[in-house]
Amino acid sequence: MNTLLNPLTNKKFLISFLDIKDPEHPYSLEELKVISEDAIDVDDSRGSVRVTFTPTVEHCSMATVIGLCLRVKLLRSLPSRYKVDIRVAPGSHATEAAVNKQLNDKERVAAALENPGLLDMVDECLSPSYE
């Protein structure tokens, strides 16, 4: 398992997110301003990380996939003691409450990751780009 360097900081998380690709566009989430350092809240002493992302449009059909990519990146990078909370920015998505509920429901996340097509999409978004 890859472990981010301690102590954990917002900046280290942003750096770890720089290569996550958007599922629909040939750009990174950072290039599209979906994720920024200000949207990452790390409490290392409590073992919690909250990431708030902003979809590019209010009706983004890939918001749950983007959130799932962020969650998987963290789950693969962090020690298991960390609680991860992924959210869309308030007012940034038409179905904000539903997206947040899906992204933070362990059973729904586990079920999503059992779907080979969805897991392939997540892995593709997380794979390093060598452009």
Summary of the structure (lengths in Angstrom):
residues: 131
radius of gyration: 13.7
end to end distance: 25.7
largest distance: 37.8
contacts: 363
relative contact order: 0.18
helix: 40%
strand: 14%
